[in-house]
Amino acid sequence: MRPLLVTTRNATFQQWEALLTNRTRRRKSGEFVVQGVRPISLAVEHGWTVRAVIRGEDRRLSQWAAEMVDRTSAAGAQEVAMSEELLRELGEKDEQAPELVAIVGLREDGIERALPDHLDLAVVLDRPTSPGNIGTVLRSADALGVQGVVVAGHAADPYDPRCVRASTGSLLAVPVVRIDSPATVFDRVAALREVRPGLQVVATDERNAVDVWDHDLTGPTIVLTGNETTGLSAAWREAADAGIRIPMAGSASSLNMAAATTAVLYEIGRQRATGRH
C-alpha cells in the first residue's frame, strides 16, 4: 500500500494536531500522539495499536525507523509521508523534525489492568494536576516494579504528550487507568482482599506519624499519593489501612507528588530486597 501523502494543513493533519492539546479530542477519537524513539519502540513492543506511523516526505529512514514502519504497517497501521514542516509541528520540535511520529489507540480504563489479581505493588494518584508529575511517577513505577498506576478524580491526562515525554515512554510499559470516583478503587480492593490476603492500602502524607522505613511494606501494597497542593482527600485517607510520611531534614515541609512517590517506592524495593524494615 502506498503511503498517504500529507503536505498541507488538511483535515487529517488538523485532527492529529488537536491530539497534542485537546484531551476531549483524545478521548473522543480514542487515540494519542507518541513521539520519540523509546516511546514508539515501547508502544510496538507492548502491543499497542498503532493507527498511523508518520515519516518525513523525502527523508531516508534509519534502520530503526524503517523497522518501525515495516512492523506497524504489517500490523495494519497507515503509513504516512508528511512534509518536514508539518512533521516538525506534530513532533513539537523547534528545529529538525523527528524521524517518526505515531498515532496510537488508547486502551480501556478497566481497573483490573492497574490492579490485577496477582497484585504486589500499585500506585494511586489522587487528582494530580501536572502531566509532568504523572510522567515522572510512571518512569519511577516502571523502574521500581509497579504493576499498575491509577490516576483518580479530576486530574491531568496521562495521555498528554508532556506526560508521555516525562515518562520517557514508560506510559506504554506500565498499565495506567483513569477513574472518576474513588469507589471504583474501593470496590476493587475489596475484591482483591479475597485473593491477596494481607493487601494493604498505604497513604503518604506529611501529617502522618509513622516514618516510611518504620512501616512494613514487604507485602502486597497500594501506595496512595495526593494532589500536589491539597494532598489526599478525606475519602482516600479514610480508606487507607495505614499512613506514612517521609521525614524532612531541611526547611522543606514536603516533597512533590512525583518525588514523594518515588521515595516510597524505593523504600518498598529496599525492604523487599533485604527482607527487613
Secondary structure, DSSP 8 states (H G I E B T S, - for coil): ---EEE-S--HHHHHHHHTTT-HHHHHHHTEEEEESHHHHHHHHHTT--EEEEEEESS----HHHHHHHHHHHHTT-EEEEE-HHHHHHHTT-SSS--SEEEEEE-----HHHHS-TT-SEEEEEES---HHHHHHHHHHHHHTT--EEEEESS---TTSHHHHHHTTTGGGTS-EEEES-HHHHHHHHHHHHHHSTT-EEEEE-TT-SSBGGGS---SSEEEEE-BTTTBS-HHHHHH-SEEEB----SS-S---HHHHHHHHHHHHHHHHHHT--
